Amino acid sequence: MTSAIVVVGFNRPKSLSRLLNSLSLAEYSSDNIPLIVSIDHTDTESNAEVIEIAKSFEWEYGIKKVVQHTSNLGLEKHILECGHLTKEYGSIILLEDDLIVSPQFYNYAVQGIKFYDNKTDIAGLSLYAYEFEELGWYRFYPKQSGTNTYFMQWASSWGQAWSHEQWTGFMDWYKDFSDFEGINIPSQVKGWKNSWKKYFIAYLADQNKYFAFPYQSYTSMMDGLGTHHTADSRNNNVSLVGKSHGNYPLAFTNFPNDELYYDSFFQPRNKQYYIKEIGESVTIEFDLFGTKKAENMRADYVFSCKPSNNPIKSYSNKLIPYEYNLEMDIEGDVYCLSKRGEIKADFTKVSFGRFLYQARKVFAIKEMAYTIYFRTLNKFLNRG
């Protein structure tokens, strides 16, 4: 099986050169791999340079095609146009020009597409492995089970693969889409501009489908300036899988697997647990980073980092993944189990500073101030 590689370019010559160079250094088991470089239009010198780089690049593993769009599509429409290439090639691996690939990216993607293609609940395959979730930049610890993948209702945009069937399923839904009303995804996602990804996330949540994500990353973001990046950042630079010295089979996780489901908030899906303080098994919703609003919560009981008016029990964050603290009944003062209506809408300055101090995340400047405030106050109160 072969899949076409589709590279998305615009006006970043250095970024495109870097990505193409990493493609040339990767491992392939075929010399019949199509490479399509799709370049959006803008009347600039950098765009002309991008076109020249694409045309002059030598691809040794199959045919190369450079697509020059004659009008400016914008990122959203450009990605949608590239997705339609699944009809011609059967499946594609889509890479934006601010990425770099692992030497093993192609082997992983082709195996993953083949494994999940007949799984109707799987709508795509990510090549990127998250270290920090995208809503608050908290350290993300997906539960592991000895396999290579887990499932989340979040679309990957930093290296992804689709089969024709997967893409067609999304487009059939997208054509009839009217608005986000009633679709339970983060409000900030709904507000993204020029984004195909927000629609795909809505599709996953609305149709109860998932992307398959790897635990180890086969792409990394280089975070150059672009449509959605106004400054360089290290947030999304991740460790890449190295050379394999052989084309080895990977252990993809079978679907379904109730232990490895995550929702569109990077939270474990609602599950039943026996809680001795309640005296029965109840369905519990997770809000490990405080990123869910009250209207996003569906279960009667919530395990959250936000303060509660009437906590049933409080838990630690010592175990990772954090949901283990509930499962193994590790008491502490970071998380609390409460009825949904008892969770406070937001933190106080002190409680937020305390949570941030105990959290693992990429800090915004304002969050640093909250942390310093908590530590200073805590030190003062604990004197003597």
Phi, psi and omega in degrees: 000136174236151176233143178286143174263124181244118180256130182257120181235165179212276186219032181236086184301314182296320179296315180297317179300318180297315179296313181298323177296318179293327175296320181291339181265356183281170182262134180225146179253014182213154173247027180230049184251113179291138173241120178245124175253111183257120188243119176288159187263137165205144186273073181223161177295322182295324177294319177297323178293321176301315179299317181295319178298316180296318182291324184275348181293131179265121181250115188270357191246019178151196181284151175237136180228129177254121179255117179255111178283142186268350174225160182283118181275327192083157188297317182302306182293326180298315179296318179298320177298318180293324178301328180294345178293347176299332179295321182282322188252354180088318176201153179224154169247115187257129184227118173283159192285355177266018180252167168224149186248153172287152174303335183261011187301321186288318178300314178299312185296315182295317177297318182293318178300315181295318184293319187261358187299327181264009177264102188294342179277350180259123187252002179172168182233125177271142171263345184264137177251121182287133166261327177234135178289163190269354186269324179223002181062041172273149178298129186253125181239087176291142179296142181248151180224018179089004178250184187265346188221159171224180189234138181213146177273061182214131181276137176274135176236004182247050184108108184210160181227143177224143166273167179299320180296318180295316181293320179297321177301316178295314184294325177299320177289316185298322181297330181261001183292137179243310178202175184272000182304127177085356178263121189273083175229165182301139181298327180293330176294318179300332182271358179301140179264148174050047188235121169285332189295324181296327178288323180291322176297318177298320177300315180299314181291318183291323184259004180055051176245173186219153161269145171267129182243144175275156173280330176247144192268140177252001170219160172221143174282137175261351172057041172286167178296142181188196185303318184249012180227118180262352179209155177289149183208153176262000189307321190250012173282121183233163178290134181262146171295134183273194182294150184259334186057040180152151182266087188266146176289142179258155183261085178285144182284130177291149175247134006276161175208098188298339182281343190237035177257135175230148183269191184281006174250013184063030181248147173304141178296154180307135181221160176269135176225146172276124180245114187294330179292335177267329178089014179197172175278132180227155175279129184241136175257147183252139174220066191292336184244005180070024183265355178267136173271166182303322182289347178273346185272138184243327183281159179286334181239141185229135174257106192223158173274349180285150179297155180235145175288334184209073183293139175283321178196150179249149188227161179276173168240019185293325181273144178233132359298157188296332180294342176298332180295327173285313184297325183257006173058051179268109183288151179182201184226026181258312180249155174223149174259126183214164166292149186306318183289349181268347179290129179289149184296329182206173178278156159280168179301318182291314182294324178292317178299320178295316179296316180298321179299325181270351183274163173245112186199172169270120188270135165282160182301318179298322180292325175299320180296319177298320181294316178297319178301313179297314184295320179295313179296318181296319179295319180295317183290336183262009178293142172067000000 
